[in-house]
Amino acid sequence: MQISNKVSSKPYNTFNIDLDIDQLITIDDVSDFEYLDIDLTKILVLGGGSNILLTDKLTKPVLHINTKGVKVVNDQESYVLVEACAGEEWHDFVLWAISNNFGGLENMSLIPGKCGAAPMQNIGAYGVEIKDVLHAVKAFDKTSKKMLTFHNSECDFGYRSSNFKTIWKDKFIITSIVLKLTKEGYHVLNTSYGAISKTLEEKQIINSTIKDVSDVVIAIRQSKLPDPKVIGNSGSFFKNPVVEQSLFDAILKDNPNMPNYLAENGVKIPAGWLIDQCGWKGKVVGQTGTYKNQALVIVNHGEATGEEIFNLSKDIQRSVKDKFNIELEAEVNIW
């Protein structure tokens, strides 16, 4: 465990927002929790900071989870259970799984952030979400100071949501995740979402492997999304809205080429398309703006403050509401 005072927040959030952290506590091992003599209910927990927008001073202690390690905890004929510590980089973990020919994560390649944040908002991409492979979440109870295990069915996963983001918010610190991944001969590839199948065809790949799918997803994401190490961003800022059939039909009349996907309770419309139609794609506002290749991504062009980015997000929401009567919901957590 390391404790530092007056530290810049810039290395700890992918928006590259520069604020002073009064006290930064870095956890390198779960045993460190035993020695924490602070009120854990009054701290901000940060992993990779890939899904957070900092807009205010960080006067309360910040707990940075930096635990490392990946291991197979159960090996069966058709699957393995793999445990990854919360501080592991998600994409590195995906590449590790693929190198060991463990399937299930390939569609979620190149998602920024740490493994600990993955179940919190049920990360997903190209038709696959972490709930599809998650076996259990191990977490530290801030109040009782005990380690607990939550199985998939207890987490109430939804679209970019879980109990960790709603009714359990700020109650637990995720320390590791356990995923059920398929072994060779039992992989089930999901290539129907987005441009995956088309790209595989263009590359003349017929008998696809999990690595083929991962490579294609990485290429697609790199063509659309900015690298946070190059330009500050937090990936998709808004959720893709699901609207009632009647509203969808009304919008479709004037927009016959509007992309859409069937959802359980309506029709899902890409938020990026809605924002683009409102004229925001690639627009620069001061030090912030939207990414030139994907309107869904708000970026920090240099020294933007969290407040500036937040204000831009509100302007975008108002534009979409005025034009389409759709309320966009932020996917990024606002602090």
C-alpha positions as CSV (number, residue, x, y, z in Angstrom):
1,M,0.0,0.0,0.0
2,Q,1.2,3.5,-0.9
3,I,-0.1,6.8,0.4
4,S,0.6,10.0,-1.5
5,N,-0.5,13.6,-0.9
6,K,-1.3,16.4,-3.5
7,V,-1.2,14.2,-6.6
8,S,-2.4,15.1,-10.0
9,S,-5.5,13.2,-11.2
10,K,-4.3,13.3,-14.8
11,P,-2.7,9.8,-14.8
12,Y,-5.8,8.3,-13.2
13,N,-8.5,9.2,-15.7
14,T,-8.6,8.7,-19.4
15,F,-10.2,12.1,-20.0
16,N,-6.8,13.5,-18.8
17,I,-8.6,15.9,-16.4
18,D,-6.0,17.6,-14.2
19,L,-7.2,18.1,-10.6
20,D,-5.4,17.9,-7.3
21,I,-6.0,14.7,-5.3
22,D,-5.5,15.6,-1.7
23,Q,-4.7,12.0,-0.7
24,L,-4.1,9.0,-3.0
25,I,-4.0,5.5,-1.5
26,T,-2.8,2.8,-3.9
27,I,-3.8,-0.8,-3.1
28,D,-1.4,-3.3,-4.5
29,D,-2.8,-6.4,-2.7
30,V,-6.1,-7.3,-1.2
31,S,-4.4,-7.8,2.2
32,D,-3.8,-4.0,2.2
33,F,-7.5,-3.5,3.1
34,E,-6.8,-4.9,6.6
35,Y,-4.5,-1.9,7.3
36,L,-6.8,0.9,6.0
37,D,-7.7,3.1,8.9
38,I,-10.2,5.4,7.1
39,D,-13.9,5.5,6.5
40,L,-14.2,3.6,3.3
41,T,-17.8,4.9,2.7
42,K,-16.3,8.4,2.1
43,I,-13.8,7.6,-0.6
44,L,-13.6,7.6,-4.4
45,V,-12.5,4.4,-5.9
46,L,-10.5,4.6,-9.1
47,G,-9.1,1.8,-11.3
48,G,-8.2,3.0,-14.8
49,G,-10.6,6.0,-14.7
50,S,-11.9,5.0,-18.1
51,N,-15.5,5.6,-17.4
52,I,-15.5,8.6,-15.2
53,L,-15.6,12.4,-15.7
54,L,-14.1,14.4,-12.9
55,T,-15.7,17.8,-12.5
56,D,-15.0,18.7,-8.9
57,K,-12.2,18.9,-6.4
58,L,-11.0,15.6,-5.0
59,T,-10.9,16.5,-1.3
60,K,-11.9,13.1,-0.1
61,P,-9.4,10.2,-0.2
62,V,-9.0,8.5,-3.6
63,L,-8.4,4.7,-3.5
64,H,-6.5,3.5,-6.6
65,I,-6.9,-0.3,-7.1
66,N,-3.7,-1.6,-8.6
67,T,-4.0,-5.3,-7.8
68,K,-2.5,-7.7,-10.4
69,G,-2.8,-11.4,-11.3
70,V,-4.6,-13.8,-13.6
71,K,-5.1,-17.5,-12.9
72,V,-7.2,-20.5,-13.9
73,V,-9.1,-21.6,-10.8
74,N,-11.1,-24.4,-12.4
75,D,-10.3,-26.5,-15.5
76,Q,-13.0,-28.6,-17.1
77,E,-13.3,-30.4,-20.4
78,S,-15.3,-27.6,-22.2
79,Y,-14.5,-24.5,-20.1
80,V,-12.2,-22.9,-17.6
81,L,-12.9,-20.5,-14.7
82,V,-10.4,-17.7,-14.8
83,E,-9.9,-15.2,-12.0
84,A,-8.5,-11.7,-12.9
85,C,-7.6,-9.1,-10.2
86,A,-9.4,-5.8,-10.4
87,G,-6.3,-3.8,-11.3
88,E,-5.5,-5.8,-14.5
89,E,-5.9,-4.0,-17.8
90,W,-9.0,-5.4,-19.5
91,H,-7.6,-5.5,-23.0
92,D,-4.4,-7.2,-21.7
93,F,-6.6,-9.8,-20.0
94,V,-8.5,-10.4,-23.2
95,L,-5.3,-10.9,-25.1
96,W,-4.1,-13.3,-22.4
97,A,-7.3,-15.3,-22.8
98,I,-7.0,-15.5,-26.6
99,S,-3.3,-16.5,-26.3
100,N,-4.4,-19.4,-24.2
101,N,-7.3,-20.2,-26.6
102,F,-10.0,-19.4,-24.1
103,G,-13.1,-18.0,-25.8
104,G,-15.8,-15.5,-24.9
105,L,-14.0,-12.2,-24.6
106,E,-12.9,-11.7,-28.2
107,N,-15.7,-9.3,-29.1
108,M,-14.8,-7.1,-26.2
109,S,-11.2,-6.5,-27.3
110,L,-9.7,-3.1,-26.9
111,I,-12.3,-1.8,-24.4
112,P,-10.3,0.6,-22.1
113,G,-10.3,0.2,-18.4
114,K,-9.5,-2.3,-15.7
115,C,-11.1,-5.7,-15.0
116,G,-12.6,-4.4,-11.7
117,A,-14.8,-1.9,-13.5
118,A,-16.1,-4.4,-16.1
119,P,-19.0,-5.9,-14.1
120,M,-20.0,-2.5,-12.6
121,Q,-21.5,-1.2,-15.9
122,N,-21.7,-4.6,-17.6
123,I,-19.2,-3.6,-20.3
124,G,-20.0,-4.9,-23.8
125,A,-19.3,-4.6,-27.5
126,Y,-20.4,-6.1,-30.8
127,G,-23.2,-8.2,-29.3
128,V,-21.4,-9.6,-26.3
129,E,-21.5,-8.3,-22.7
130,I,-19.6,-9.4,-19.6
131,K,-22.7,-10.9,-18.1
132,D,-22.5,-13.5,-20.8
133,V,-19.3,-14.9,-19.4
134,L,-19.2,-13.7,-15.8
135,H,-19.3,-16.4,-13.1
136,A,-18.7,-14.4,-10.0
137,V,-17.5,-11.1,-8.6
138,K,-15.3,-10.9,-5.4
139,A,-15.7,-7.6,-3.5
140,F,-14.8,-5.9,-0.2
141,D,-17.7,-4.6,1.9
142,K,-16.9,-1.1,2.9
143,T,-19.0,-1.3,6.0
144,S,-18.4,-4.8,7.4
145,K,-14.9,-4.9,6.0
146,K,-15.4,-8.4,4.9
147,M,-14.7,-10.1,1.5
148,L,-17.8,-11.3,-0.2
149,T,-18.6,-13.2,-3.4
150,F,-21.5,-12.4,-5.7
151,H,-22.6,-14.8,-8.4
152,N,-23.9,-13.7,-11.8
153,S,-27.6,-14.0,-10.9
154,E,-27.2,-11.7,-7.9
155,C,-25.8,-8.8,-9.9
156,D,-28.9,-7.9,-11.9
157,F,-27.1,-7.1,-15.1
158,G,-28.8,-4.8,-17.6
159,Y,-27.7,-2.6,-20.5
160,R,-24.5,-0.9,-19.1
161,S,-25.8,-1.4,-15.6
162,S,-25.6,-3.7,-12.6
163,N,-26.4,-3.6,-8.9
164,F,-22.8,-2.3,-8.4
165,K,-23.8,0.8,-10.3
166,T,-27.3,1.2,-8.8
167,I,-28.5,-0.2,-5.5
168,W,-25.0,-1.3,-4.4
169,K,-23.3,1.9,-5.5
170,D,-20.5,2.9,-3.2
171,K,-21.1,-0.1,-0.9
172,F,-18.4,-2.5,-2.3
173,I,-14.9,-2.4,-3.8
174,I,-14.5,-5.0,-6.5
175,T,-11.3,-6.9,-6.0
176,S,-11.5,-9.6,-8.7
177,I,-13.7,-11.2,-11.3
178,V,-14.2,-14.8,-12.2
179,L,-15.1,-15.6,-15.8
180,K,-16.3,-18.8,-17.5
181,L,-14.5,-19.1,-20.8
182,T,-14.7,-21.8,-23.4
183,K,-11.9,-24.1,-24.4
184,E,-10.9,-25.2,-27.9
185,G,-13.6,-27.2,-29.6
186,Y,-16.4,-25.5,-27.6
187,H,-16.0,-21.9,-28.8
188,V,-19.2,-20.1,-30.0
189,L,-18.3,-17.2,-32.2
190,N,-20.6,-14.1,-32.4
191,T,-19.9,-12.3,-35.7
192,S,-23.4,-11.1,-36.6
193,Y,-23.2,-7.7,-34.9
194,G,-21.8,-4.6,-36.6
195,A,-19.2,-5.0,-39.3
196,I,-17.5,-8.1,-38.0
197,S,-18.9,-10.6,-40.5
198,K,-18.4,-8.2,-43.4
199,T,-14.8,-7.5,-42.5
200,L,-14.1,-11.2,-42.1
201,E,-15.5,-11.8,-45.6
202,E,-13.4,-8.9,-47.0
203,K,-10.3,-10.6,-45.5
204,Q,-11.5,-13.9,-47.0
205,I,-11.5,-15.6,-43.6
206,I,-13.9,-18.5,-43.7
207,N,-13.2,-20.7,-40.7
208,S,-12.8,-17.9,-38.1
209,T,-11.0,-18.3,-34.8
210,I,-11.4,-16.3,-31.7
211,K,-8.2,-14.5,-32.6
212,D,-9.6,-13.6,-36.0
213,V,-12.6,-12.1,-34.4
214,S,-10.5,-10.2,-31.9
215,D,-8.2,-8.8,-34.6
216,V,-11.2,-7.6,-36.6
217,V,-12.8,-6.0,-33.6
218,I,-9.5,-4.2,-32.8
219,A,-9.2,-2.9,-36.4
220,I,-12.8,-1.7,-36.4
221,R,-12.5,0.1,-33.0
222,Q,-9.1,1.7,-34.0
223,S,-10.7,3.1,-37.1
224,K,-13.6,4.7,-35.2
225,L,-12.3,5.5,-31.7
226,P,-9.5,7.6,-30.4
227,D,-6.7,6.2,-28.3
228,P,-7.0,7.8,-24.8
229,K,-3.2,7.9,-24.6
230,V,-3.2,10.3,-27.6
231,I,-6.4,12.3,-27.0
232,G,-8.3,12.3,-23.8
233,N,-11.7,10.5,-23.9
234,S,-13.8,8.0,-22.1
235,G,-15.1,6.0,-25.1
236,S,-18.8,6.1,-25.6
237,F,-20.1,9.0,-23.5
238,F,-23.8,8.0,-23.9
239,K,-25.8,4.8,-23.9
240,N,-27.6,3.8,-27.1
241,P,-31.3,4.6,-26.4
242,V,-34.0,2.0,-26.6
243,V,-37.3,3.7,-27.8
244,E,-40.9,2.6,-28.1
245,Q,-42.0,1.2,-31.5
246,S,-44.3,4.2,-32.0
247,L,-41.5,6.8,-31.6
248,F,-39.2,4.7,-33.7
249,D,-41.8,4.5,-36.5
250,A,-42.3,8.3,-36.4
251,I,-38.5,9.0,-36.7
252,L,-38.1,6.4,-39.4
253,K,-40.6,8.2,-41.7
254,D,-38.2,11.1,-42.1
255,N,-35.0,8.9,-41.8
256,P,-35.6,5.7,-43.7
257,N,-31.8,4.8,-43.6
258,M,-31.6,5.1,-39.8
259,P,-29.6,2.2,-38.3
260,N,-31.5,0.2,-35.6
261,Y,-31.5,-3.0,-33.7
262,L,-34.3,-4.9,-32.0
263,A,-34.2,-4.8,-28.3
264,E,-36.2,-6.6,-25.6
265,N,-38.4,-3.6,-24.8
266,G,-38.3,-1.6,-28.0
267,V,-35.9,-0.6,-30.7
268,K,-32.3,0.4,-30.1
269,I,-31.0,3.4,-32.1
270,P,-27.2,4.2,-32.1
271,A,-26.6,7.3,-30.1
272,G,-23.7,8.2,-32.3
273,W,-26.1,8.4,-35.3
274,L,-28.5,10.6,-33.4
275,I,-25.7,13.0,-32.3
276,D,-24.3,13.1,-35.9
277,Q,-27.7,14.0,-37.3
278,C,-27.7,17.0,-34.9
279,G,-24.5,18.3,-36.4
280,W,-22.1,17.5,-33.6
281,K,-19.7,15.0,-35.2
282,G,-16.2,16.4,-35.2
283,K,-17.3,19.7,-33.7
284,V,-14.8,21.6,-31.5
285,V,-16.0,23.7,-28.6
286,G,-13.2,25.4,-26.8
287,Q,-10.8,22.6,-25.6
288,T,-13.4,19.9,-26.0
289,G,-15.6,18.5,-28.7
290,T,-16.7,15.2,-30.3
291,Y,-14.4,12.9,-32.1
292,K,-14.1,13.3,-35.9
293,N,-14.8,9.6,-36.6
294,Q,-17.4,8.9,-34.0
295,A,-19.9,11.5,-32.6
296,L,-20.6,9.3,-29.6
297,V,-17.1,10.1,-28.2
298,I,-16.5,13.4,-26.4
299,V,-12.8,14.3,-26.3
300,N,-10.4,16.6,-24.5
301,H,-8.4,18.4,-27.1
302,G,-5.9,19.7,-24.5
303,E,-6.7,21.4,-21.3
304,A,-10.4,21.0,-21.0
305,T,-11.9,21.0,-17.6
306,G,-14.4,18.4,-16.5
307,E,-17.0,21.1,-16.2
308,E,-16.5,22.1,-19.9
309,I,-16.9,18.5,-21.0
310,F,-20.0,18.1,-18.8
311,N,-21.6,21.2,-20.3
312,L,-20.9,20.0,-23.8
313,S,-22.6,16.7,-23.0
314,K,-25.7,18.6,-21.8
315,D,-25.8,20.6,-25.0
316,I,-25.7,17.4,-27.0
317,Q,-28.5,15.9,-24.9
318,R,-30.7,19.0,-25.5
319,S,-30.1,18.8,-29.3
320,V,-31.1,15.2,-29.5
321,K,-34.1,15.8,-27.3
322,D,-35.2,18.8,-29.4
323,K,-34.8,17.0,-32.8
324,F,-35.8,13.4,-32.0
325,N,-37.7,13.6,-28.6
326,I,-35.1,11.1,-27.3
327,E,-33.5,11.5,-23.9
328,L,-29.8,10.4,-24.1
329,E,-28.5,8.9,-20.9
330,A,-24.8,9.3,-20.0
331,E,-22.8,6.1,-19.8
332,V,-19.9,7.8,-18.2
333,N,-20.1,8.3,-14.4
334,I,-20.0,12.0,-13.5
335,W,-18.0,12.9,-10.3
